[in-house]
């Protein structure tokens, strides 16, 4: 990635590591797929263990002098046993 500097990368990814091998990410783990102004769509894959994290979206302002570390945004909670029972009842009653 030409416009994202090594220093900015270290700051952005300082709080993140590979969930499989626990190594810190390097700029080589990031491959830019598309770039639209300050929005970068990239593929993140650990080069040490090859775990693929899929595509990530970075809002990277090239003019900013300081960047904040990235945070993990969790999705919804995984489904549990009760969710499966409710889905089964719904399907049984409505289909």
C-alpha positions in Angstrom: 0.0 0.0 0.0 1.8 3.1 -1.2 -0.1 5.9 0.5 -0.5 4.2 3.9 2.9 4.6 5.6 4.5 2.0 7.9 4.2 4.5 10.8 0.5 5.0 10.2 0.0 1.3 9.9 1.7 0.6 13.2 -0.5 3.1 14.9 -3.7 1.9 13.3 -3.1 -1.8 14.0 -1.3 -1.4 17.4 -4.1 -2.9 19.4 -4.8 -5.8 17.0 -3.1 -9.2 16.4 -3.8 -12.4 14.5 -6.4 -14.4 16.4 -4.7 -17.7 15.4 -1.0 -17.2 15.9 -1.1 -14.0 18.1 1.6 -12.2 16.0 1.3 -8.5 15.3 0.1 -7.5 11.8 2.6 -5.9 9.4 1.9 -3.8 6.4 2.6 -6.8 4.3 -0.5 -8.5 5.7 -2.7 -5.8 4.0 -3.5 -5.8 0.3 -5.4 -2.9 -1.2 -8.3 -4.0 -3.4 -10.0 -0.7 -4.1 -9.4 3.0 -3.2 -12.0 5.7 -3.3 -10.8 9.0 -1.9 -10.2 8.3 1.9 -11.9 4.9 1.8 -9.7 1.9 1.3 -11.0 -1.6 0.8 -8.3 -4.0 1.7 -7.8 -7.7 2.3 -6.2 -8.7 5.6 -4.3 -12.0 5.8 -1.7 -12.9 8.3 1.5 -13.7 6.4 2.9 -15.8 9.3 0.0 -18.4 9.6 -2.0 -17.5 6.5 -5.3 -16.9 8.4 -7.6 -14.9 6.0 -9.6 -12.2 7.8 -11.4 -11.2 4.6 -12.0 -7.6 3.5 -11.7 -4.7 5.8 -12.7 -1.0 5.2 -10.3 1.7 6.3 -11.3 5.4 6.4 -7.8 6.7 6.0 -7.5 10.5 5.7 -4.2 11.1 4.0 -4.1 14.7 5.2 -4.5 13.9 8.9 -1.4 14.3 11.0 -2.5 11.8 13.7 -4.4 8.6 13.5 -6.1 6.6 16.3 -5.7 2.8 16.7 -8.4 0.7 15.2 -11.0 -1.0 17.4 -12.8 -4.3 16.9 -16.5 -3.9 16.3 -18.4 -6.9 17.4 -21.4 -8.2 15.5 -24.5 -9.6 17.1 -24.2 -12.4 19.7 -24.0 -15.9 18.3 -27.3 -17.8 18.2 -27.9 -20.1 21.2 -30.1 -23.1 21.9 -33.2 -21.0 22.7 -32.9 -19.2 19.3 -32.9 -22.5 17.5 -36.0 -23.7 19.5 -37.9 -20.4 18.7 -37.0 -20.7 15.0 -38.2 -24.3 14.9 -41.5 -23.3 16.6 -42.0 -20.4 14.2 -41.4 -22.6 11.1 -43.6 -25.4 12.4 -46.5 -23.0 13.1 -46.2 -20.7 10.1 -45.2 -23.0 7.2 
